[in-house]
Amino acid sequence: MFIRRFLNNSTFFNFKLHCRHVSYIQGQSPEPKIREYFYYVDHQGMLFLDDSKMKNFTSCFKEKKFLEFFFSRLRPNKTGRYECEFPFVSLCGPERNFVRCDDKPIVFTKLVKNDDKKDILYYAHADRLTFAFDPEKLCMVTETGRVYHPSPPKIHPIGLVRSKLAIELSQHFRFANGEDKPPTQFEWDGKLYQTDNEWYKNIL
């Protein structure tokens, strides 16, 4: 299958999460004609095989068509398998591609203006996966410094902004209540937006 050819070989892996002890084999077949694979998304939005010992740019998946294919099918895991340990799954025919993440499954990697001069966020390091930018919904969690924005709700209602982009955007935050409190305003394209610091609290 499309995804399987990106895997060089099957490996056995086990680890402990807060849910329970998990063991799996990449490419395992729990039932006839079904294959299961396991992935990890880091806080920069890079996709890895979950059992990769070294998770860096050299070992992540870089083929943009593959990334688009994979993330366009990403959904909450309701398969009845590994739902706690791998809360998301990308289904491809007989393949179940289970996904866990460092923070959020959707990580926004760049912000550009489209041909209509509208601001568009790109995610998953793919060329055609986008989401409309809403300055009022951009939020910063002061405890961690991480920046979040709404994401495609069919996947997850909130996405993480990649650290490089977050640093650029954070320069536009205004802190009327002090920098130890969430930002109150966001200045963008010559306009000052009042930030909504409530929408994300129940889903972060």
C-alpha positions in Angstrom: 0.0 0.0 0.0 0.9 3.7 -0.3 2.1 4.1 3.2 3.7 0.7 3.6 6.3 1.4 1.0 7.7 4.2 3.1 8.7 1.7 5.8 11.9 -0.1 5.4 11.3 -2.9 7.8 9.1 -4.0 10.7 10.5 -3.5 14.2 9.3 -4.5 17.6 8.8 -1.8 20.1 7.3 -1.3 23.6 7.0 1.6 25.9 5.1 3.0 28.8 2.6 5.8 28.6 0.3 7.1 31.4 -2.4 4.8 30.0 -0.8 1.4 30.2 2.2 -0.6 28.9 2.1 -0.9 25.2 3.7 -3.4 22.9 3.5 -3.5 19.1 5.3 -4.6 15.9 5.4 -2.2 13.0 3.3 -3.7 10.3 1.6 -6.2 12.6 -1.5 -7.9 11.3 -4.1 -8.3 14.2 -6.6 -9.7 11.7 -6.6 -10.9 8.1 -5.7 -8.2 5.5 -5.1 -5.5 8.2 -1.8 -3.9 8.9 -0.9 -1.5 11.7 1.8 1.1 11.9 2.7 3.6 14.6 3.8 7.2 14.3 4.8 10.2 16.3 4.4 14.0 15.6 6.8 16.2 17.5 6.3 19.8 18.5 7.7 21.1 15.2 5.1 19.1 13.3 7.6 16.5 12.0 6.3 13.0 11.5 8.3 10.0 12.5 7.9 6.3 13.0 7.1 6.0 16.6 9.9 3.6 17.4 12.6 5.7 15.7 15.5 6.0 18.1 16.7 9.3 16.7 13.9 11.8 16.0 15.4 14.7 14.0 15.2 16.2 10.5 17.2 13.4 9.0 14.8 10.7 10.2 11.4 12.4 9.7 9.1 11.9 6.7 9.7 14.6 4.1 7.8 13.6 1.0 5.1 16.3 0.7 2.6 14.1 -1.2 2.9 11.5 1.5 2.5 14.0 4.3 -0.6 15.5 2.6 -2.0 12.0 2.1 -1.3 11.0 5.7 -2.6 14.1 7.5 -5.6 14.6 5.3 -6.9 11.3 6.6 -6.0 12.0 10.2 -8.9 11.6 12.7 -9.5 10.9 16.4 -8.8 7.2 17.0 -12.2 5.4 17.5 -11.0 2.0 16.2 -11.1 0.3 19.6 -7.4 -0.2 19.5 -4.7 1.9 21.2 -7.2 4.7 21.7 -5.5 6.0 24.8 -1.9 5.5 23.8 -2.4 6.7 20.2 -5.3 9.1 20.2 -5.3 9.7 16.5 -5.3 7.4 13.4 -4.8 7.9 9.7 -6.7 5.2 7.8 -5.6 4.0 4.4 -7.6 1.1 3.1 -6.5 -2.0 5.2 -3.8 0.1 6.9 -4.3 1.6 10.4 -1.7 4.3 11.1 -1.8 5.1 14.7 -0.5 8.5 15.8 0.6 10.0 19.1 2.1 13.5 19.5 4.3 15.6 21.7 1.6 18.2 22.0 -1.0 18.5 19.3 -1.5 16.4 16.0 -1.7 19.6 14.0 1.3 21.9 14.0 1.2 25.1 11.9 4.5 25.6 10.2 4.1 28.8 8.2 1.8 31.8 7.6 1.4 33.3 4.2 -1.0 35.5 2.2 -2.8 33.7 -0.6 -3.8 35.1 -4.0 -6.8 36.8 -2.4 -4.5 38.6 0.2 -6.0 36.5 3.0 -3.7 35.0 5.7 -3.4 31.3 5.5 -1.7 28.9 7.9 0.0 25.8 6.6 0.4 22.6 8.6 2.2 19.2 8.6 5.0 20.5 6.3 2.7 19.8 3.3 2.0 22.2 0.4 -1.7 22.0 0.3 -2.8 21.6 3.9 -4.1 24.9 5.0 -6.3 26.6 7.5 -7.6 30.2 7.7 -5.7 32.5 10.1 -7.8 34.2 12.8 -5.8 36.8 14.7 -8.3 37.1 17.5 -8.0 33.3 18.2 -4.3 33.2 18.4 -3.3 32.5 22.0 -0.2 32.1 24.1 0.0 29.9 27.2 2.2 31.9 29.5 3.3 28.9 31.6 4.9 27.3 28.6 5.3 30.1 26.1 3.6 27.9 23.4 1.3 29.5 20.9 -1.9 27.9 19.7 -4.6 28.5 17.0 -7.8 26.7 16.0 -7.3 23.8 13.7 -9.4 21.6 11.4 -12.1 20.4 13.8 -12.5 17.0 12.2 -8.9 16.3 13.5 -8.6 18.4 16.7 -10.1 21.8 17.6 -6.7 23.3 18.5 -3.3 23.3 16.8 0.1 24.2 18.0 2.1 26.9 16.2 5.7 25.8 15.4 8.2 27.5 17.7 10.0 29.4 14.8 6.7 30.8 13.6 5.5 31.4 17.2 8.5 33.5 18.0 7.8 35.7 14.9 4.1 36.1 15.8 4.7 36.7 19.5 6.3 40.0 18.7 2.8 41.2 17.8 1.2 40.3 21.1 0.3 43.1 23.6 0.1 42.5 27.3 -2.1 45.0 29.0 -2.3 42.9 32.2 1.4 42.2 32.4 3.6 39.6 30.7 2.8 37.0 33.3 -0.8 37.0 32.1 -2.1 35.9 28.7 -1.8 38.6 25.9 -4.8 40.9 25.6 -4.2 42.1 22.0 -2.6 41.1 18.8 -1.4 43.7 16.3 -1.5 42.5 12.7 -1.5 44.3 9.4 -2.0 47.6 11.0 -5.0 46.5 13.0 -5.2 45.8 16.7 -7.3 42.7 17.6 -8.6 41.9 21.0 -7.5 38.3 21.8 -10.0 35.7 22.9 -8.4 34.0 25.9 -11.3 31.8 26.8 -12.0 29.6 23.7 -9.1 27.3 24.2 -9.2 26.6 27.9 -11.4 23.6 27.9 -9.7 21.9 24.9 -6.0 22.7 25.5 
